[in-house]
């Protein structure tokens, strides 16, 4: 107790000593505060001393041993631990455990959740029904008119649109594949545009120096025609090569060119049923002797001859034909025109409104008529001819034409229920047909022996729309949509056909199995101004050409299509037999060399001699090949030369 009082007094003195250096007014206040603090500490010390004295009066030693083994110590320890626990509880309250008021199984809880969803859905249905009735009745609502129209307008099903989203969105930009080559202005309005394929100048057999030094021929000529019969011939670069008149008395309704480059033929048909075929002659432009002499002696400024026209194109009338009339009445109007070939024979086909195909031979005579359609009163809608075959389309009816036997094979495809609007033959496989139905959906049909048909693949209905026109190229389908649903613009679409590579692996799944379209069916889509007509020319070592005649008919744009199909690697027919075959060949070569060296060492005349010795049992007989056969043959020839001579 004396020690604690001494500490309290010493502390006060120390504070008093420390505050002696302050200023007089501030020092007096500090010294007063220090005295009050010292008195408080003394009071606390007196209270503690009284507590110790009270404990001593009970006769118990207030001190504890180091091991705390006394009963009082144990009580004090327990009290201290309890006080510490209470203090800890006050400092960090324990988290409260939430006891659920009610319990249920998982199935019951799921059922309750579904009932809540049903109740919410019914409430939404009620509200939407009231909104629909209010909009239909014309009740004024605080929403814009555009929103009202959007809510009441018929739209495609969102579920189908979302499901086909991956098959309708283009995966690439059209600018990466389409390159504008030329824009050809026309003086007068044109109606038709076609490409006429030409032979490559490298395939020419001419060996003249003048021909070899001239510019090479283009792969095709671009031909435009007007309804009055005026025809213009251009190069793909836009150079005018020839202008002539087809010689029709009535407006031209159809134009067609020969599909192959063996013969350059142009056919035009007018509304009166008259068909005129012109033969073209194309060669590099060369100066005649008179022109060369005049250029040599001329004193005018000379201009390079390569700056002028590079081609010399001429057109001559080849044949004129007329579609036969129906008895005493007028002839049926021509609805389709095509130049075709089969078995080395060339034909001209004219489909009419009565559903017949008129077949003309090369010399212009009518060979016969084929009743193509099975539906009475339905005309021939389209004719597609290639070097491998000819097909026709007439509504629900379509099939192959046998021009040599004057027959028709109607096709019915398994898995296809619709009406075809157009169809073309695949440029890579003659037994494959690319078609589009009346809704504009594109289908790929496979025909076996031109008799059996099945659906190979159908594209998403929302990928393309009607009306639509099709063309085939390597690995892709080029579809032209003349007008979009909004009108005013057209679209050119490239569809992917890479899934057809796997058709053989799934061929065993039955005739009703249809290949799903690729996940990215639309490669690119090009929106462009509407065109009156368009054409496509396929090239082998270069990009394909596309030509679009403007809607006004006063301009032609030529585009180059730069798309390459990735073909699968060729299959290895040997497979695992390649290494064994190579090993056997190496062993045979080594064995032959061993026998040859052994025969030389034994003087048996080489390896053949050793083999002969083995065959002859070691004796030199008629199977002995050890002799020099070349010397024997030489002696025999010399003896034959002496035969019959007199000595």
MIZALO-521511 format. One line per 3 residues: number of its first residue (from 0); their letters; for each residue x, z, y of C-alpha. Coordinates in steps of 0.25 Angstrom, whole numbers, always signed. Layout:
NUM	a	X:Z:Y; ... $
***
This chain:
0	xxx	+0:+0:+0; +11:+3:+9; +18:-10:+6 $
3	xxx	+5:-18:+9; +4:-10:+23; +18:-13:+26 $
6	xxx	+16:-28:+23; +4:-28:+32; +11:-21:+43 $
9	xxx	+24:-29:+42; +16:-42:+43; +9:-37:+56 $
12	xxx	+23:-33:+61; +28:-47:+57; +17:-54:+64 $
15	xxx	+18:-45:+76; +33:-49:+77; +30:-64:+75 $
18	xxx	+20:-64:+86; +29:-57:+96; +35:-70:+101 $
21	xxx	+22:-76:+106; +17:-76:+120; +11:-63:+125 $
24	xxx	-4:-67:+125; -3:-74:+112; +6:-64:+106 $
27	xxx	-4:-53:+109; -16:-60:+102; -7:-63:+90 $
30	xxx	-2:-49:+89; -17:-44:+90; -20:-53:+78 $
33	xxx	-9:-49:+70; -13:-34:+72; -27:-37:+67 $
36	xxx	-22:-45:+55; -12:-33:+51; -24:-23:+52 $
39	xxx	-32:-32:+43; -21:-33:+33; -19:-18:+34 $
42	xxx	-34:-16:+31; -34:-25:+19; -22:-17:+14 $
45	xxx	-29:-4:+15; -41:-10:+8; -32:-14:-4 $
48	xxx	-25:-1:-4; -39:+7:-5; -42:-2:-17 $
51	xxx	-30:+2:-24; -32:+16:-22; -46:+15:-27 $
54	xxx	-41:+9:-40; -31:+20:-41; -41:+31:-40 $
57	xxx	-48:+26:-53; -36:+31:-61; -32:+16:-65 $
60	xxx	-19:+10:-63; -22:-2:-53; -9:-9:-58 $
63	xxx	-8:-17:-71; +3:-20:-80; +9:-34:-81 $
66	xxx	+2:-37:-94; -12:-33:-88; -16:-25:-101 $
69	xxx	-23:-14:-94; -38:-14:-94; -39:-13:-79 $
72	xxx	-30:-25:-78; -38:-33:-88; -51:-30:-80 $
75	xxx	-44:-34:-67; -39:-47:-74; -53:-50:-79 $
78	xxx	-59:-47:-65; -48:-56:-58; -51:-67:-68 $
81	xxx	-66:-66:-66; -63:-66:-51; -54:-78:-52 $
84	xxx	-64:-86:-61; -75:-83:-50; -66:-88:-39 $
87	xxx	-63:-100:-47; -78:-103:-50; -80:-102:-35 $
90	xxx	-69:-111:-32; -72:-122:-42; -87:-122:-47 $
93	xxx	-89:-127:-61; -97:-141:-62; -111:-139:-65 $
96	xxx	-116:-145:-79; -129:-153:-77; -138:-151:-89 $
99	xxx	-148:-162:-90; -163:-158:-89; -167:-168:-99 $
102	xxx	-161:-176:-111; -165:-189:-118; -159:-199:-128 $
105	xxx	-151:-211:-124; -163:-220:-129; -173:-212:-121 $
108	xxx	-164:-213:-108; -163:-228:-110; -178:-230:-112 $
111	xxx	-180:-222:-99; -170:-230:-91; -177:-243:-96 $
114	xxx	-190:-238:-92; -185:-236:-78; -179:-250:-78 $
117	xxx	-193:-255:-82; -200:-247:-72; -191:-252:-61 $
120	xxx	-192:-267:-66; -207:-266:-66; -207:-261:-52 $
123	xxx	-198:-273:-48; -207:-283:-55; -219:-277:-47 $
126	xxx	-211:-278:-34; -207:-292:-37; -221:-296:-41 $
129	xxx	-226:-291:-28; -216:-299:-20; -219:-312:-28 $
132	xxx	-234:-310:-25; -231:-308:-10; -222:-320:-9 $
135	xxx	-231:-329:-16; -243:-324:-8; -236:-328:+5 $
138	xxx	-236:-314:+10; -226:-311:+21; -214:-303:+17 $
141	xxx	-202:-298:+26; -193:-308:+19; -187:-321:+23 $
144	xxx	-194:-334:+19; -181:-339:+12; -182:-326:+3 $
147	xxx	-196:-329:+0; -193:-343:-5; -181:-339:-13 $
150	xxx	-190:-329:-20; -201:-339:-23; -192:-351:-26 $
153	xxx	-190:-355:-41; -176:-354:-45; -168:-355:-58 $
156	xxx	-168:-343:-67; -157:-334:-63; -154:-330:-77 $
159	xxx	-151:-344:-81; -143:-347:-68; -135:-334:-71 $
162	xxx	-133:-338:-85; -128:-352:-82; -120:-348:-70 $
165	xxx	-107:-349:-77; -110:-363:-82; -115:-369:-69 $
168	xxx	-105:-364:-59; -93:-374:-57; -79:-369:-62 $
171	xxx	-71:-378:-53; -72:-385:-39; -75:-400:-39 $
174	xxx	-64:-403:-29; -54:-400:-41; -59:-411:-49 $
177	xxx	-66:-421:-39; -57:-430:-30; -62:-440:-20 $
180	xxx	-55:-453:-22; -63:-462:-12; -75:-463:-4 $
183	xxx	-80:-478:-3; -90:-481:+8; -100:-492:+5 $
186	xxx	-105:-502:+15; -119:-503:+9; -127:-493:+1 $
189	xxx	-124:-493:-14; -133:-488:-26; -124:-488:-38 $
192	xxx	-109:-484:-41; -101:-486:-54; -87:-486:-59 $
195	xxx	-82:-498:-67; -70:-494:-76; -58:-503:-76 $
198	xxx	-47:-505:-86; -34:-499:-82; -24:-508:-76 $
201	xxx	-13:-503:-86; -21:-509:-98; -19:-523:-92 $
204	xxx	-11:-532:-100; -7:-541:-88; +8:-541:-87 $
207	xxx	+9:-549:-74; +18:-542:-63; +7:-544:-52 $
210	xxx	-3:-537:-61; +6:-525:-64; +10:-523:-49 $
213	xxx	-4:-523:-45; -12:-510:-43; -18:-504:-55 $
216	xxx	-33:-506:-57; -42:-494:-55; -49:-487:-66 $
219	xxx	-63:-491:-61; -71:-498:-50; -82:-492:-42 $
222	xxx	-94:-501:-41; -106:-499:-31; -119:-507:-31 $
225	xxx	-130:-508:-21; -145:-511:-25; -144:-525:-19 $
228	xxx	-132:-529:-28; -120:-527:-20; -109:-521:-28 $
231	xxx	-96:-515:-23; -83:-513:-31; -73:-502:-27 $
234	xxx	-61:-496:-33; -61:-481:-35; -52:-480:-22 $
237	xxx	-63:-486:-14; -58:-500:-12; -68:-511:-12 $
240	xxx	-65:-521:-23; -77:-530:-24; -91:-532:-18 $
243	xxx	-101:-541:-24; -116:-543:-27; -122:-541:-41 $
246	xxx	-132:-552:-38; -145:-544:-41; -159:-548:-34 $
249	xxx	-165:-535:-36; -159:-521:-33; -149:-515:-42 $
252	xxx	-154:-503:-50; -142:-501:-60; -127:-503:-61 $
255	xxx	-118:-501:-73; -104:-504:-77; -97:-506:-90 $
258	xxx	-92:-493:-96; -79:-498:-101; -67:-505:-94 $
261	xxx	-67:-517:-104; -76:-525:-95; -80:-523:-81 $
264	xxx	-95:-525:-80; -105:-521:-69; -120:-522:-72 $
267	xxx	-131:-521:-62; -146:-521:-64; -157:-523:-54 $
270	xxx	-171:-519:-53; -176:-533:-59; -169:-531:-72 $
273	xxx	-157:-540:-69; -143:-535:-74; -131:-542:-69 $
276	xxx	-117:-539:-75; -104:-542:-67; -90:-542:-73 $
279	xxx	-79:-537:-65; -65:-542:-65; -54:-532:-59 $
282	xxx	-39:-534:-57; -29:-530:-47; -29:-538:-35 $
285	xxx	-17:-548:-34; -14:-559:-24; -15:-573:-28 $
288	xxx	-4:-583:-25; -11:-588:-13; -12:-574:-7 $
291	xxx	+2:-571:-10; +7:-584:-3; -2:-582:+9 $
294	xxx	+4:-567:+10; +18:-572:+9; +17:-583:+20 $
297	xxx	+8:-575:+29; +14:-570:+42; +3:-559:+44 $
300	xxx	+6:-544:+42; +6:-542:+27; -2:-531:+20 $
303	xxx	+1:-526:+7; -9:-532:-4; -10:-518:-10 $
306	xxx	-18:-514:+2; -30:-523:-1; -39:-523:-13 $
309	xxx	-32:-519:-26; -42:-525:-36; -48:-538:-38 $
312	xxx	-62:-536:-43; -72:-548:-46; -86:-547:-52 $
315	xxx	-93:-558:-59; -107:-559:-65; -106:-557:-80 $
318	xxx	-121:-557:-84; -135:-556:-79; -146:-550:-88 $
321	xxx	-160:-546:-86; -168:-535:-93; -180:-541:-101 $
324	xxx	-194:-539:-96; -205:-532:-104; -213:-544:-109 $
327	xxx	-220:-551:-97; -218:-539:-88; -206:-536:-79 $
330	xxx	-193:-530:-85; -192:-515:-86; -183:-509:-75 $
333	xxx	-169:-506:-79; -166:-491:-79; -152:-490:-85 $
336	xxx	-140:-500:-86; -127:-499:-94; -116:-507:-99 $
339	xxx	-112:-503:-113; -104:-507:-125; -105:-505:-140 $
342	xxx	-96:-510:-151; -88:-519:-142; -101:-526:-136 $
345	xxx	-105:-524:-122; -120:-522:-118; -128:-520:-105 $
348	xxx	-139:-510:-106; -151:-509:-97; -162:-498:-100 $
351	xxx	-175:-501:-94; -188:-493:-90; -194:-496:-104 $
354	xxx	-184:-488:-112; -177:-500:-117; -162:-503:-116 $
357	xxx	-159:-518:-114; -146:-522:-121; -138:-534:-115 $
360	xxx	-126:-540:-121; -113:-544:-114; -118:-558:-112 $
363	xxx	-131:-554:-105; -141:-556:-117; -151:-546:-120 $
366	xxx	-148:-540:-134; -160:-532:-135; -168:-519:-130 $
369	xxx	-167:-505:-136; -179:-496:-134; -171:-484:-131 $
372	xxx	-182:-474:-127; -192:-468:-136; -201:-463:-124 $
375	xxx	-211:-474:-120; -210:-478:-105; -196:-471:-103 $
378	xxx	-185:-479:-98; -170:-478:-101; -164:-468:-91 $
381	xxx	-149:-470:-93; -139:-478:-101; -125:-472:-104 $
384	xxx	-115:-482:-110; -101:-480:-115; -91:-487:-124 $
387	xxx	-96:-477:-135; -111:-479:-134; -123:-480:-125 $
390	xxx	-134:-470:-123; -148:-470:-116; -157:-460:-110 $
393	xxx	-172:-461:-109; -178:-447:-106; -179:-440:-119 $
396	xxx	-173:-451:-126; -158:-455:-127; -149:-460:-137 $
399	xxx	-138:-471:-141; -140:-486:-140; -134:-495:-151 $
402	xxx	-132:-508:-143; -127:-515:-155; -139:-512:-164 $
405	xxx	-148:-511:-152; -153:-497:-157; -155:-484:-151 $
408	xxx	-152:-470:-156; -161:-459:-150; -154:-445:-149 $
411	xxx	-160:-432:-150; -151:-420:-148; -152:-407:-155 $
414	xxx	-154:-396:-145; -158:-404:-133; -172:-405:-128 $
417	xxx	-173:-412:-115; -174:-425:-108; -161:-432:-104 $
420	xxx	-159:-437:-91; -145:-443:-92; -135:-445:-103 $
423	xxx	-121:-451:-104; -110:-452:-115; -98:-443:-115 $
426	xxx	-86:-451:-111; -77:-443:-121; -86:-443:-134 $
429	xxx	-96:-454:-137; -105:-445:-145; -108:-435:-134 $
432	xxx	-118:-437:-123; -119:-430:-110; -134:-428:-105 $
435	xxx	-142:-421:-95; -157:-417:-97; -168:-418:-86 $
438	xxx	-164:-404:-80; -150:-409:-78; -144:-401:-90 $
441	xxx	-132:-407:-96; -130:-408:-111; -120:-414:-120 $
444	xxx	-125:-420:-133; -117:-424:-145; -122:-436:-153 $
447	xxx	-117:-438:-167; -116:-453:-172; -125:-456:-160 $
450	xxx	-137:-451:-169; -137:-435:-169; -137:-427:-156 $
453	xxx	-135:-413:-153; -132:-405:-140; -118:-401:-138 $
456	xxx	-119:-393:-125; -129:-391:-114; -125:-386:-100 $
459	xxx	-131:-376:-92; -144:-381:-86; -140:-376:-72 $
462	xxx	-127:-383:-73; -133:-396:-69; -146:-401:-64 $
465	xxx	-155:-414:-64; -153:-425:-60; -140:-427:-66 $
468	xxx	-130:-438:-70; -119:-437:-80; -105:-442:-83 $
471	xxx	-95:-439:-93; -80:-437:-92; -69:-430:-100 $
474	xxx	-73:-416:-103; -83:-415:-92; -97:-420:-88 $
477	xxx	-99:-425:-74; -114:-423:-69; -119:-428:-56 $
480	xxx	-132:-421:-50; -137:-431:-40; -144:-420:-32 $
483	xxx	-144:-405:-32; -157:-397:-32; -156:-395:-17 $
486	xxx	-154:-410:-15; -144:-418:-6; -132:-415:-14 $
489	xxx	-127:-419:-28; -117:-413:-38; -107:-417:-47 $
492	xxx	-104:-408:-59; -93:-407:-70; -98:-401:-83 $
495	xxx	-88:-395:-93; -89:-400:-107; -77:-392:-113 $
498	xxx	-86:-384:-122; -89:-397:-131; -74:-396:-136 $
501	xxx	-79:-384:-145; -91:-392:-150; -84:-394:-164 $
504	xxx	-82:-380:-166; -97:-376:-165; -102:-389:-172 $
507	xxx	-106:-381:-184; -116:-372:-177; -127:-381:-179 $
510	xxx	-134:-393:-172; -141:-384:-163; -129:-377:-157 $
513	xxx	-126:-381:-143; -113:-378:-136; -114:-369:-124 $
516	xxx	-109:-375:-111; -96:-370:-105; -96:-358:-97 $
519	xxx	-91:-366:-85; -99:-379:-87; -99:-384:-73 $
522	xxx	-84:-387:-69; -87:-391:-55; -99:-396:-46 $
525	xxx	-97:-405:-34; -109:-405:-24; -108:-419:-17 $
528	xxx	-118:-428:-9; -128:-435:-17; -124:-448:-23 $
531	xxx	-132:-460:-26; -124:-464:-38; -111:-459:-45 $
534	xxx	-102:-464:-56; -90:-459:-64; -78:-466:-70 $
537	xxx	-70:-460:-81; -55:-462:-81; -45:-458:-92 $
540	xxx	-32:-454:-85; -38:-452:-72; -49:-444:-66 $
543	xxx	-63:-449:-67; -70:-456:-55; -83:-452:-49 $
546	xxx	-91:-460:-38; -103:-456:-30; -111:-465:-22 $
549	xxx	-117:-458:-10; -132:-456:-8; -132:-466:+3 $
552	xxx	-124:-476:-5; -114:-478:+6; -102:-471:-1 $
555	xxx	-95:-469:-14; -86:-457:-17; -76:-459:-28 $
558	xxx	-71:-446:-34; -60:-443:-45; -64:-433:-56 $
561	xxx	-51:-425:-60; -56:-417:-73; -48:-417:-86 $
564	xxx	-54:-411:-99; -46:-402:-107; -46:-407:-121 $
567	xxx	-43:-398:-133; -29:-400:-139; -29:-409:-152 $
570	xxx	-31:-402:-165; -19:-401:-174; -24:-407:-187 $
573	xxx	-11:-402:-195; -13:-388:-191; -5:-378:-200 $
576	xxx	+0:-390:-209; +10:-395:-198; +21:-385:-201 $
579	xxx	+20:-387:-217; +20:-402:-215; +33:-402:-206 $
582	xxx	+40:-393:-216; +37:-402:-228; +42:-414:-219 $
585	xxx	+55:-407:-216; +57:-403:-231; +55:-418:-235 $
588	xxx	+65:-423:-225; +75:-413:-229; +73:-416:-244 $
591	xxx	+75:-431:-241; +88:-428:-233; +93:-419:-244 $
594	xxx	+90:-430:-255; +96:-441:-246; +109:-433:-244 $
597	xxx	+110:-429:-259; +109:-444:-263; +120:-448:-254 $
600	xxx	+129:-438:-260; +126:-443:-274; +127:-458:-271 $
603	xxx	+113:-460:-275; +109:-468:-263; +102:-458:-254 $
606	xxx	+90:-450:-256; +82:-461:-262; +93:-463:-273 $
609	xxx	+91:-448:-277; +76:-450:-278; +78:-462:-286 $
612	xxx	+88:-455:-295; +77:-444:-297; +66:-454:-300 $
615	xxx	+75:-462:-310; +79:-450:-318; +94:-451:-313 $
618	xxx	+96:-466:-318; +97:-478:-309; +85:-486:-312 $
621	xxx	+74:-493:-305; +70:-480:-297; +85:-479:-292 $
624	xxx	+84:-479:-277; +99:-476:-276; +103:-491:-274 $
627	xxx	+103:-497:-260; +89:-503:-259; +93:-510:-246 $
630	xxx	+104:-518:-253; +95:-522:-265; +85:-527:-255 $
633	xxx	+95:-534:-248; +101:-541:-260; +87:-545:-265 $
636	xxx	+84:-552:-252; +97:-559:-252; +94:-564:-267 $
639	xxx	+80:-568:-262; +87:-576:-251; +95:-584:-262 $
642	xxx	+84:-587:-271; +81:-602:-271; +94:-606:-266 $
645	xx	+103:-616:-273; +118:-613:-274 $
***
